[in-house]
Amino acid sequence: MKPTKSRALSPPAAGRPWHCRRGGKPRDDHPDGGPSVLCRLIPSLLFLAALVAYLLGLWYCASFFSALGSTSPTPPPPLGSVYRSNELFQKLLPEMLSDNSSAAQINKIWTNRRKLKRSKHCTIHKTQYSSGSIEPSGYLIVDANGGLNQQRSSICNAVALAGLLNAILVIPKFHVHNIWMDPRQCSNTFGSKFKDIYDEDHFIDTLKGHVKVVKELPEMIVERFGYNTSSIPNLKAKAWATARFYSDVALPLLQEHGVIRIAPFANRLEVEVPSDMQRLKCFANFKAIRFSSSIATMATKLIHHMKEKSSLSEGNYVAVHLRFEADMVAFSCCIYDGGMDEKVEMDSARQRGWKKFKLQSHCLRPDLNRIQGKCPLTPLEVGMMLRGMGFNNNTPIYLASGKIYKEETRLAPLLQLFPLLQTKQSLATPEELVPFQDYSSRLAALDYSVCLHSEVFVTTQGGNFPQFMIGHRRFLYGGHSKTIKPNKRKLVMLFQDTNINWKSFKEEMEGIFRESERKGMAQRKNNQSVYSSPLPDCTCLQDQIIQHP
């Protein structure tokens, strides 16, 4: 047998390169498989090369656009997240100070003279027991919580409810709120008493024949409950409870025990009640309630001094209700121009004052608060608004306010625009104000009286004070509230526009004023409070107007 010849591996002949089929398999003309390893590696190498090229391309594009973006301007912050009114003030200040071409005359500023319809029904509800036809169902006690005008609302609602239940009303108690602290409240659950704020005897006498009112519970009732008022049945009413609820739930309880207590009572009666109750609200608010002699006497002095300071405008003046106290700024969650110091201070105030702010989610979007018109106007913004509406630097202004946050700094721009600005402190001596100092409700009562008798009232923030003031002025002035209540959503957008010129700004402010005047003549609609819109429900009481509440 012939030995088999071994064949040495050798490269392909010249002109005959190796060929690889798909999958890296060698062609049949190379049965020795020499190039198979290389053929299998080629696809992997090609894939790796493509991947490297792709990654290099991504890196190049990212570097290119990053460099391109670094030269573009930083996007502006969200609308409303930055307080820009001070920038606009500095820009428009020279023209605001020099423009007196269209100065508004206070006594001629209101042009709307239309008359509102009067109600034909003027019978004031009388309780059944007042005519001797039936015995009273029992005694009604309410706790009036909140500030001055929230308490006032509770008092009037209590009168209406007593009429509905045929009950004897006990003079309401004023309950503490941490924002309305009186000195004695540090050691006592109740602060100022009813008689400290209102004329108690006048209240009782005026309501005779309509609702019986007593200063205290009779001894036999107090004795029956062990001289402990907390033992008296306390009715827990939901907010805005209906008259039907009180008839169905409160009346049987009252008849069973002879006395009930409703605490708290703020906002515990619906706005829409039967007409008899509605007119009792009117009667209590505009006739039975008037301030105590000490408050009324001091208020008369302030009004007299304010009219003296307004001699250039025939005794007419503008009253501005400003809500820029520290607690109001904190509660609003709005950001102004105080930087980190302001943020730390306001965060601390929120944590101390309200439980709900212990949850961080309550102050997530201060920018939305601003553009939705929820931020308290600063003194600077009020000054710009009034100058834009045509009030010049000779306009006498009464500023109704508590302690303004950062007062010296914040008031400076307003004083620059309106040097004839007055306050309680500038119209009265420190000695005259001693009985009222540190009693926020009594100080608010003084402000209420001076604002009520102004020719123009300006409200800058919602709340019970402006609601009652607008309603009281409508009652006094034939349905016209004579009030500037700006559209704050529109106003804030103008304050954010640092490119607006003085002429355009004035035109916008004049439009806001005319809108306020038009709305100031509106009559009450369904689900509107009779305290802010008393007509036509209360027109039958306008024959005898009380000049100083």
Buried (B, 14 or more C-beta within 10 A) or exposed (E): EEEEEEEEEEEEEEEEEBEBEEEBEBEEEBEEEBBBEEBBEEEEEEEEEEEEEEEEEEEEEEEEEEEEEEEEEEEEEEBBBBBBBBBBBEBBBEBBEEBEEEEBEBEEBBEEEEEBEEBEEEEBBBBEBBEEEEEBBBBBBBBBBBBBBBBBBBBBBBBBBBBBBBBBBBBBBBBBBEBBBBEBBEEEEEBBBBEBBBBBEBBBEBBEEBBBBEEEBBEEBBEBBEEEBEEBBBBEBEEEBBBEBBEEBBBEBBBEBBBBBBBBBBBBBBBBBBEBBBBBBBBBBBBBBBBBEBBBEBBBEBBEBBBEBBEEBEBBBBBBBBBBBBBBBBBBBBBBBBEEEBEEBBBEBBEEBBEEBEEEEEBEBBBBBBBEBBBBBBBBBBBBBBBBBBBBBBBBBBBBBBEBBBBEEBBEBBBBBBEBBBBBEEBBEEEBBEEBEEBBBBBBBBBBBBBBBBBBBBBBBBBBBBBBBBBBBBBBBBBBBBBBBBBBEEBBBBBBEEEBEBEEBBEBBBEBBEBBBEEBBBBBEEEBBBBBBBBBBBBBBBEEEBEBB
